[in-house]
Amino acid sequence: MAKYIKKVNSEFGLPVSFLKEGDSFIAYTPALDLSTSGDTFEEAQKNFVEAVNIFFEELVKMGTVDDVLTELGWQKENGKYIPPVVVSNQTETFSFSFPN
């Protein structure tokens, strides 16, 4: 007898930051603690979408969706997952003395 798993489609936005590191562009989302890179901004965007899709495919495949997303601060409402909300995105200034 085949086992059927009910699937629920969820649509959500993910906060993503793009950073320039040397000649590379880095894409990072704190909602999944996931990053990827590319030689161009556009490549980093494309790689980010691919990495997020692979991330969720693997969670489903391993049966760890609830565990991992809960650990990352996601909430589940009416059977749908909601990522944590970014309440601020700012730059803080720090001063340190480093040895030469």
N, CA, C and O atoms as a GROMACS GRO file, in nm:
protein
  400
    1MET      N    1   0.084  -0.119   0.000
    1MET     CA    2   0.000   0.000   0.000
    1MET      C    3   0.089   0.124   0.000
    1MET      O    4   0.176   0.138   0.085
    2ALA      N    5   0.067   0.213  -0.093
    2ALA     CA    6   0.147   0.334  -0.104
    2ALA      C    7   0.109   0.434   0.004
    2ALA      O    8  -0.008   0.448   0.040
    3LYS      N    9   0.210   0.503   0.054
    3LYS     CA   10   0.188   0.606   0.155
    3LYS      C   11   0.185   0.742   0.085
    3LYS      O   12   0.278   0.777   0.012
    4TYR      N   13   0.079   0.817   0.109
    4TYR     CA   14   0.066   0.947   0.047
    4TYR      C   15   0.093   1.055   0.151
    4TYR      O   16   0.045   1.048   0.264
    5ILE      N   17   0.170   1.153   0.110
    5ILE     CA   18   0.201   1.265   0.198
    5ILE      C   19   0.129   1.388   0.144
    5ILE      O   20   0.144   1.424   0.028
    6LYS      N   21   0.052   1.450   0.231
    6LYS     CA   22  -0.018   1.572   0.192
    6LYS      C   23   0.083   1.685   0.181
    6LYS      O   24   0.164   1.707   0.271
    7LYS      N   25   0.078   1.756   0.071
    7LYS     CA   26   0.168   1.869   0.050
    7LYS      C   27   0.089   1.998   0.056
    7LYS      O   28  -0.023   2.007   0.004
    8VAL      N   29   0.148   2.098   0.120
    8VAL     CA   30   0.086   2.230   0.130
    8VAL      C   31   0.182   2.329   0.066
    8VAL      O   32   0.298   2.339   0.106
    9ASN      N   33   0.135   2.402  -0.033
    9ASN     CA   34   0.218   2.504  -0.096
    9ASN      C   35   0.225   2.626  -0.008
    9ASN      O   36   0.123   2.673   0.043
   10SER      N   37   0.344   2.677   0.010
   10SER     CA   38   0.365   2.799   0.087
   10SER      C   39   0.440   2.898   0.001
   10SER      O   40   0.532   2.861  -0.073
   11GLU      N   41   0.401   3.022   0.010
   11GLU     CA   42   0.472   3.129  -0.060
   11GLU      C   43   0.515   3.229   0.045
   11GLU      O   44   0.434   3.270   0.130
   12PHE      N   45   0.641   3.269   0.041
   12PHE     CA   46   0.693   3.362   0.140
   12PHE      C   47   0.810   3.439   0.081
   12PHE      O   48   0.872   3.396  -0.016
   13GLY      N   49   0.838   3.553   0.140
   13GLY     CA   50   0.953   3.632   0.100
   13GLY      C   51   1.070   3.602   0.193
   13GLY      O   52   1.050   3.580   0.313
   14LEU      N   53   1.189   3.602   0.139
   14LEU     CA   54   1.309   3.582   0.220
   14LEU      C   55   1.394   3.708   0.216
   14LEU      O   56   1.419   3.762   0.108
   15PRO      N   57   1.438   3.756   0.332
   15PRO     CA   58   1.531   3.868   0.330
   15PRO      C   59   1.666   3.818   0.278
   15PRO      O   60   1.714   3.712   0.320
   16VAL      N   61   1.726   3.892   0.187
   16VAL     CA   62   1.857   3.852   0.134
   16VAL      C   63   1.945   3.976   0.125
   16VAL      O   64   1.903   4.081   0.078
   17SER      N   65   2.068   3.960   0.171
   17SER     CA   66   2.168   4.068   0.162
   17SER      C   67   2.270   4.028   0.057
   17SER      O   68   2.312   3.912   0.049
   18PHE      N   69   2.311   4.125  -0.023
   18PHE     CA   70   2.416   4.102  -0.122
   18PHE      C   71   2.537   4.184  -0.082
   18PHE      O   72   2.527   4.305  -0.059
   19LEU      N   73   2.651   4.118  -0.075
   19LEU     CA   74   2.775   4.182  -0.034
   19LEU      C   75   2.879   4.166  -0.144
   19LEU      O   76   2.877   4.068  -0.219
   20LYS      N   77   2.968   4.262  -0.154
   20LYS     CA   78   3.080   4.252  -0.248
   20LYS      C   79   3.202   4.214  -0.168
   20LYS      O   80   3.239   4.284  -0.074
   21GLU      N   81   3.264   4.103  -0.202
   21GLU     CA   82   3.382   4.054  -0.132
   21GLU      C   83   3.491   4.028  -0.235
   21GLU      O   84   3.489   3.926  -0.303
   22GLY      N   85   3.585   4.121  -0.245
   22GLY     CA   86   3.686   4.110  -0.350
   22GLY      C   87   3.620   4.123  -0.486
   22GLY      O   88   3.551   4.221  -0.512
   23ASP      N   89   3.641   4.024  -0.571
   23ASP     CA   90   3.580   4.024  -0.704
   23ASP      C   91   3.448   3.946  -0.708
   23ASP      O   92   3.387   3.934  -0.814
   24SER      N   93   3.405   3.894  -0.593
   24SER     CA   94   3.284   3.810  -0.588
   24SER      C   95   3.168   3.883  -0.523
   24SER      O   96   3.187   3.979  -0.448
   25PHE      N   97   3.049   3.836  -0.552
   25PHE     CA   98   2.927   3.886  -0.489
   25PHE      C   99   2.871   3.772  -0.403
   25PHE      O  100   2.861   3.658  -0.449
   26ILE      N  101   2.835   3.804  -0.280
   26ILE     CA  102   2.783   3.707  -0.185
   26ILE      C  103   2.635   3.737  -0.161
   26ILE      O  104   2.598   3.853  -0.140
   27ALA      N  105   2.552   3.634  -0.162
   27ALA     CA  106   2.410   3.646  -0.128
   27ALA      C  107   2.389   3.569   0.002
   27ALA      O  108   2.430   3.453   0.012
   28TYR      N  109   2.326   3.633   0.101
   28TYR     CA  110   2.306   3.569   0.231
   28TYR      C  111   2.166   3.597   0.284
   28TYR      O  112   2.118   3.710   0.277
   29THR      N  113   2.100   3.493   0.335
   29THR     CA  114   1.972   3.511   0.402
   29THR      C  115   1.982   3.459   0.545
   29THR      O  116   2.013   3.342   0.566
   30PRO      N  117   1.955   3.545   0.643
   30PRO     CA  118   1.956   3.499   0.782
   30PRO      C  119   1.840   3.405   0.813
   30PRO      O  120   1.848   3.328   0.909
   31ALA      N  121   1.733   3.410   0.735
   31ALA     CA  122   1.616   3.326   0.759
   31ALA      C  123   1.647   3.177   0.742
   31ALA      O  124   1.579   3.092   0.798
   32LEU      N  125   1.750   3.146   0.663
   32LEU     CA  126   1.792   3.007   0.642
   32LEU      C  127   1.937   2.986   0.682
   32LEU      O  128   1.988   2.875   0.674
   33ASP      N  129   2.004   3.093   0.725
   33ASP     CA  130   2.148   3.090   0.752
   33ASP      C  131   2.220   3.028   0.633
   33ASP      O  132   2.300   2.935   0.648
   34LEU      N  133   2.189   3.079   0.515
   34LEU     CA  134   2.234   3.023   0.389
   34LEU      C  135   2.301   3.132   0.305
   34LEU      O  136   2.251   3.244   0.295
   35SER      N  137   2.415   3.097   0.247
   35SER     CA  138   2.481   3.193   0.158
   35SER      C  139   2.532   3.122   0.034
   35SER      O  140   2.552   3.001   0.033
   36THR      N  141   2.553   3.201  -0.070
   36THR     CA  142   2.611   3.152  -0.194
   36THR      C  143   2.681   3.271  -0.259
   36THR      O  144   2.674   3.383  -0.208
   37SER      N  145   2.747   3.248  -0.370
   37SER     CA  146   2.821   3.357  -0.433
   37SER      C  147   2.816   3.345  -0.585
   37SER      O  148   2.767   3.247  -0.640
   38GLY      N  149   2.869   3.448  -0.649
   38GLY     CA  150   2.880   3.450  -0.794
   38GLY      C  151   2.983   3.552  -0.836
   38GLY      O  152   3.020   3.640  -0.758
   39ASP      N  153   3.029   3.540  -0.958
   39ASP     CA  154   3.126   3.635  -1.011
   39ASP      C  155   3.062   3.770  -1.042
   39ASP      O  156   3.131   3.872  -1.047
   40THR      N  157   2.930   3.770  -1.063
   40THR     CA  158   2.856   3.893  -1.088
   40THR      C  159   2.737   3.897  -0.993
   40THR      O  160   2.701   3.796  -0.932
   41PHE      N  161   2.677   4.015  -0.980
   41PHE     CA  162   2.558   4.029  -0.896
   41PHE      C  163   2.447   3.937  -0.946
   41PHE      O  164   2.380   3.870  -0.868
   42GLU      N  165   2.428   3.935  -1.078
   42GLU     CA  166   2.323   3.854  -1.138
   42GLU      C  167   2.347   3.705  -1.114
   42GLU      O  168   2.253   3.630  -1.089
   43GLU      N  169   2.473   3.663  -1.122
   43GLU     CA  170   2.505   3.522  -1.097
   43GLU      C  171   2.480   3.487  -0.950
   43GLU      O  172   2.433   3.377  -0.920
   44ALA      N  173   2.512   3.579  -0.859
   44ALA     CA  174   2.484   3.555  -0.716
   44ALA      C  175   2.334   3.542  -0.693
   44ALA      O  176   2.291   3.457  -0.615
   45GLN      N  177   2.254   3.626  -0.760
   45GLN     CA  178   2.108   3.616  -0.748
   45GLN      C  179   2.059   3.480  -0.798
   45GLN      O  180   1.980   3.413  -0.731
   46LYS      N  181   2.106   3.439  -0.915
   46LYS     CA  182   2.066   3.311  -0.974
   46LYS      C  183   2.108   3.195  -0.884
   46LYS      O  184   2.030   3.103  -0.860
   47ASN      N  185   2.231   3.200  -0.834
   47ASN     CA  186   2.280   3.094  -0.746
   47ASN      C  187   2.204   3.090  -0.614
   47ASN      O  188   2.186   2.983  -0.556
   48PHE      N  189   2.159   3.207  -0.568
   48PHE     CA  190   2.082   3.213  -0.444
   48PHE      C  191   1.948   3.140  -0.461
   48PHE      O  192   1.909   3.060  -0.376
   49VAL      N  193   1.879   3.168  -0.570
   49VAL     CA  194   1.751   3.102  -0.597
   49VAL      C  195   1.771   2.950  -0.605
   49VAL      O  196   1.693   2.874  -0.550
   50GLU      N  197   1.875   2.909  -0.674
   50GLU     CA  198   1.904   2.766  -0.686
   50GLU      C  199   1.936   2.704  -0.550
   50GLU      O  200   1.888   2.595  -0.518
   51ALA      N  201   2.017   2.773  -0.468
   51ALA     CA  202   2.054   2.721  -0.336
   51ALA      C  203   1.932   2.708  -0.245
   51ALA      O  204   1.920   2.610  -0.172
   52VAL      N  205   1.842   2.806  -0.249
   52VAL     CA  206   1.720   2.800  -0.167
   52VAL      C  207   1.633   2.683  -0.211
   52VAL      O  208   1.581   2.610  -0.126
   53ASN      N  209   1.618   2.663  -0.340
   53ASN     CA  210   1.538   2.550  -0.390
   53ASN      C  211   1.598   2.417  -0.347
   53ASN      O  212   1.525   2.327  -0.304
   54ILE      N  213   1.729   2.403  -0.358
   54ILE     CA  214   1.796   2.280  -0.314
   54ILE      C  215   1.780   2.261  -0.164
   54ILE      O  216   1.756   2.150  -0.118
   55PHE      N  217   1.794   2.369  -0.087
   55PHE     CA  218   1.779   2.364   0.058
   55PHE      C  219   1.644   2.304   0.096
   55PHE      O  220   1.637   2.210   0.176
   56PHE      N  221   1.536   2.357   0.038
   56PHE     CA  222   1.402   2.308   0.071
   56PHE      C  223   1.378   2.166   0.017
   56PHE      O  224   1.313   2.086   0.084
   57GLU      N  225   1.429   2.136  -0.101
   57GLU     CA  226   1.416   2.000  -0.154
   57GLU      C  227   1.480   1.898  -0.061
   57GLU      O  228   1.425   1.791  -0.037
   58GLU      N  229   1.598   1.932  -0.008
   58GLU     CA  230   1.668   1.842   0.084
   58GLU      C  231   1.595   1.828   0.217
   58GLU      O  232   1.590   1.719   0.274
   59LEU      N  233   1.539   1.939   0.268
   59LEU     CA  234   1.461   1.930   0.392
   59LEU      C  235   1.345   1.833   0.376
   59LEU      O  236   1.319   1.750   0.463
   60VAL      N  237   1.275   1.844   0.264
   60VAL     CA  238   1.160   1.757   0.238
   60VAL      C  239   1.208   1.612   0.224
   60VAL      O  240   1.150   1.521   0.283
   61LYS      N  241   1.314   1.593   0.146
   61LYS     CA  242   1.368   1.459   0.122
   61LYS      C  243   1.411   1.391   0.252
   61LYS      O  244   1.390   1.271   0.270
   62MET      N  245   1.471   1.467   0.343
   62MET     CA  246   1.521   1.411   0.469
   62MET      C  247   1.414   1.409   0.578
   62MET      O  248   1.435   1.350   0.684
   63GLY      N  249   1.299   1.472   0.553
   63GLY     CA  250   1.192   1.473   0.652
   63GLY      C  251   1.222   1.560   0.772
   63GLY      O  252   1.175   1.533   0.883
   64THR      N  253   1.300   1.667   0.751
   64THR     CA  254   1.342   1.753   0.863
   64THR      C  255   1.289   1.895   0.852
   64THR      O  256   1.343   1.986   0.916
   65VAL      N  257   1.185   1.916   0.774
   65VAL     CA  258   1.133   2.051   0.753
   65VAL      C  259   1.099   2.118   0.885
   65VAL      O  260   1.149   2.227   0.914
   66ASP      N  261   1.014   2.055   0.966
   66ASP     CA  262   0.972   2.115   1.093
   66ASP      C  263   1.091   2.144   1.184
   66ASP      O  264   1.103   2.254   1.238
   67ASP      N  265   1.178   2.046   1.201
   67ASP     CA  266   1.292   2.061   1.293
   67ASP      C  267   1.383   2.176   1.252
   67ASP      O  268   1.416   2.262   1.334
   68VAL      N  269   1.422   2.178   1.126
   68VAL     CA  270   1.519   2.279   1.080
   68VAL      C  271   1.457   2.418   1.079
   68VAL      O  272   1.518   2.512   1.129
   69LEU      N  273   1.337   2.433   1.023
   69LEU     CA  274   1.277   2.566   1.016
   69LEU      C  275   1.245   2.621   1.155
   69LEU      O  276   1.261   2.740   1.180
   70THR      N  277   1.200   2.535   1.246
   70THR     CA  278   1.174   2.580   1.383
   70THR      C  279   1.303   2.627   1.450
   70THR      O  280   1.304   2.729   1.518
   71GLU      N  281   1.410   2.553   1.428
   71GLU     CA  282   1.540   2.592   1.484
   71GLU      C  283   1.587   2.726   1.428
   71GLU      O  284   1.658   2.800   1.496
   72LEU      N  285   1.549   2.756   1.305
   72LEU     CA  286   1.587   2.882   1.241
   72LEU      C  287   1.491   2.996   1.275
   72LEU      O  288   1.508   3.107   1.224
   73GLY      N  289   1.391   2.970   1.360
   73GLY     CA  290   1.301   3.076   1.404
   73GLY      C  291   1.174   3.093   1.323
   73GLY      O  292   1.102   3.192   1.341
   74TRP      N  293   1.145   3.000   1.234
   74TRP     CA  294   1.024   3.007   1.154
   74TRP      C  295   0.903   2.970   1.239
   74TRP      O  296   0.916   2.894   1.335
   75GLN      N  297   0.787   3.023   1.204
   75GLN     CA  298   0.661   2.990   1.269
   75GLN      C  299   0.573   2.915   1.170
   75GLN      O  300   0.587   2.929   1.049
   76LYS      N  301   0.483   2.834   1.224
   76LYS     CA  302   0.389   2.762   1.138
   76LYS      C  303   0.249   2.806   1.176
   76LYS      O  304   0.204   2.789   1.289
   77GLU      N  305   0.178   2.865   1.078
   77GLU     CA  306   0.041   2.912   1.099
   77GLU      C  307  -0.048   2.855   0.990
   77GLU      O  308  -0.020   2.868   0.871
   78ASN      N  309  -0.156   2.791   1.033
   78ASN     CA  310  -0.251   2.729   0.939
   78ASN      C  311  -0.180   2.636   0.840
   78ASN      O  312  -0.216   2.631   0.723
   79GLY      N  313  -0.080   2.564   0.889
   79GLY     CA  314  -0.009   2.468   0.805
   79GLY      C  315   0.094   2.529   0.713
   79GLY      O  316   0.156   2.457   0.635
   80LYS      N  317   0.113   2.660   0.719
   80LYS     CA  318   0.211   2.727   0.632
   80LYS      C  319   0.324   2.784   0.716
   80LYS      O  320   0.304   2.828   0.829
   81TYR      N  321   0.444   2.781   0.659
   81TYR     CA  322   0.562   2.830   0.729
   81TYR      C  323   0.583   2.979   0.702
   81TYR      O  324   0.566   3.026   0.590
   82ILE      N  325   0.621   3.050   0.807
   82ILE     CA  326   0.645   3.194   0.798
   82ILE      C  327   0.786   3.221   0.850
   82ILE      O  328   0.816   3.187   0.965
   83PRO      N  329   0.872   3.283   0.768
   83PRO     CA  330   1.010   3.309   0.812
   83PRO      C  331   1.014   3.421   0.916
   83PRO      O  332   0.920   3.501   0.925
   84PRO      N  333   1.122   3.427   0.993
   84PRO     CA  334   1.137   3.538   1.087
   84PRO      C  335   1.140   3.670   1.012
   84PRO      O  336   1.185   3.678   0.897
   85VAL      N  337   1.092   3.774   1.077
   85VAL     CA  338   1.084   3.906   1.016
   85VAL      C  339   1.207   3.988   1.055
   85VAL      O  340   1.241   3.997   1.173
   86VAL      N  341   1.271   4.049   0.957
   86VAL     CA  342   1.382   4.140   0.985
   86VAL      C  343   1.322   4.271   1.034
   86VAL      O  344   1.242   4.332   0.963
   87VAL      N  345   1.359   4.314   1.153
   87VAL     CA  346   1.304   4.438   1.207
   87VAL      C  347   1.396   4.556   1.186
   87VAL      O  348   1.355   4.672   1.199
   88SER      N  349   1.522   4.529   1.153
   88SER     CA  350   1.616   4.637   1.127
   88SER      C  351   1.733   4.583   1.046
   88SER      O  352   1.775   4.469   1.064
   89ASN      N  353   1.783   4.666   0.959
   89ASN     CA  354   1.901   4.633   0.882
   89ASN      C  355   1.986   4.759   0.879
   89ASN      O  356   1.956   4.853   0.806
   90GLN      N  357   2.090   4.760   0.959
   90GLN     CA  358   2.169   4.882   0.972
   90GLN      C  359   2.316   4.848   0.988
   90GLN      O  360   2.352   4.732   1.007
   91THR      N  361   2.399   4.949   0.980
   91THR     CA  362   2.542   4.933   1.000
   91THR      C  363   2.580   4.993   1.134
   91THR      O  364   2.547   5.108   1.164
   92GLU      N  365   2.650   4.915   1.214
   92GLU     CA  366   2.701   4.962   1.343
   92GLU      C  367   2.850   4.988   1.327
   92GLU      O  368   2.919   4.912   1.258
   93THR      N  369   2.901   5.093   1.389
   93THR     CA  370   3.043   5.127   1.381
   93THR      C  371   3.115   5.078   1.506
   93THR      O  372   3.068   5.098   1.618
   94PHE      N  373   3.230   5.013   1.485
   94PHE     CA  374   3.311   4.961   1.594
   94PHE      C  375   3.454   5.008   1.576
   94PHE      O  376   3.498   5.038   1.465
   95SER      N  377   3.527   5.013   1.687
   95SER     CA  378   3.668   5.050   1.683
   95SER      C  379   3.748   4.946   1.760
   95SER      O  380   3.719   4.918   1.876
   96PHE      N  381   3.848   4.889   1.695
   96PHE     CA  382   3.934   4.789   1.757
   96PHE      C  383   4.078   4.823   1.727
   96PHE      O  384   4.109   4.885   1.625
   97SER      N  385   4.167   4.783   1.816
   97SER     CA  386   4.311   4.796   1.793
   97SER      C  387   4.365   4.658   1.756
   97SER      O  388   4.354   4.563   1.834
   98PHE      N  389   4.422   4.648   1.637
   98PHE     CA  390   4.477   4.522   1.591
   98PHE      C  391   4.628   4.529   1.590
   98PHE      O  392   4.684   4.635   1.559
   99PRO      N  393   4.696   4.420   1.624
   99PRO     CA  394   4.843   4.421   1.620
   99PRO      C  395   4.892   4.430   1.475
   99PRO      O  396   4.828   4.379   1.384
  100ASN      N  397   5.004   4.496   1.456
  100ASN     CA  398   5.063   4.508   1.322
  100ASN      C  399   5.132   4.384   1.282
  100ASN      O  400   5.187   4.377   1.172
   0.00000   0.00000   0.00000
